[in-house]
Amino acid sequence: MDKIFEPLQSGPLSYSNRIVMAPMTRARAGEDRVPNEMMMEYYNIRSNAGLIITEATHISEQGIGWSQTPGIHTKEQVEGWKKITDAVHLSGGRIFLQLWHTGRASHSSFNGMQPVSSSPVAKADDDPVFTDEGKKAPEVPRALSVDEIKKTVDDYRHASECAFQAGFDGVEIHAANGYLIDQFLRDGVNQRDDQYGGSIENRLRFLLEVLEAVKSVWAPQRIGVRFSPTNPFNSMSDSDPRALFTAAAKALNSHDLAYLHLLEARPGVDHQMAADDAPYIAPDIRKVFNGLLMLNAGYSYETGNRAIEEGEADLIAYGVPFLANPDLVQRFATKSPLNEPDQSTFYTHGEQGYLDYPMFEVAEA
């Protein structure tokens, strides 16, 4: 049996294999942003993953930043997610919810609020926001005050409580891809001169305060954190990502987390998640991080299995392959061909491109 199919014990959780469904925004929650029956089927038929990480899920009204994405801060949203976690558990799966605040990647058309961030630094003019009214030009965000930062930390705590009530197995703190926590981490955005800006230690402060808030609800071995050290998405950059993210990984060591999740393009792989000259930081993080490491971005079955066999990672997360192949684990196990993804339906709002990808048995019939 290839290493990627071996079960894995992580604290109180056991995973049937090391193939993870990566978090993917799909914009199917409707205008009320409440998880629905269509989403329940989507997740349930992917329960063969060792772990499902849900699409990014906003922690508050302020955190909204994408058309028809789900939330985890109201009673109705909790009830909607509970139907999904029940279905996944009945199918033998494990599912974490990804906690999300979009920060400056939001737009005032969502909720009438000016977007917020670590600093009043806007995204690039040619980097639009996906709103309910179509693509919109980015707006200059408002820097959060210290009191507002504390309130946002409380929003993470409340969302964590809601996720617990909804029956998830754990949560993942989204600190990647240019959203709010990443906007505090990387100095391409964070221009603060208080305790949340300047030094790496200060830029880590917001993340660590969020983590403590989440730990007040969840055991640390049921919490993951996601970084994207060199991903330019949402107009992001940092002057020294290697120093920043190795320091971040070291800071997480004392928390005994479920895993650390890295979205990072590998050298030699054509991937939009990094510039050609971006440093490859995963090996450095592997050396300094003591817990389970999950890698994501452009892995095939073969390269994912090799990364685990050679000790580069403990888990491999697959995004688009899982999107287009609900039975990805079975296809990997049988070396079966994969469905081609339809990018035109990634962020549409109906069943097409969401529930209609054929299972391998159907495709062969």
Secondary structure, 3 states (H helix, E strand, C coil): CCHHHCCEEECCEEECCCEEECCCCCCCCCCCCCCCHHHHHHHHCCCCCCEEEEEEEECCCCCCCCCCCCECCCHHHHHHHHHHHHHHHHCCCCEEEEEECCHHHCCHHHHCCCCEECCCCCCCCCCCEEECCEEECCCCCEECCHHHHHHHHHHHHHHHHHHHHCCCCEEEEECCCCCHHHHHHCCCCCCCCCCCCCCHHHHCHHHHHHHHHHHCCCCHHHEEEEECCCCCCCCCCCCCHHHHHHHHHHHHHHHCCCEEEEECCCCCCCCCCCCCCCCCCHHHHHHHCCCCEEEECCCCHHHHHHHHHCCCCCEEEECHHHHHCCCHHHHHHCCCCCCCCCHHHCCCCCCCCCCCCCCHHHHHC
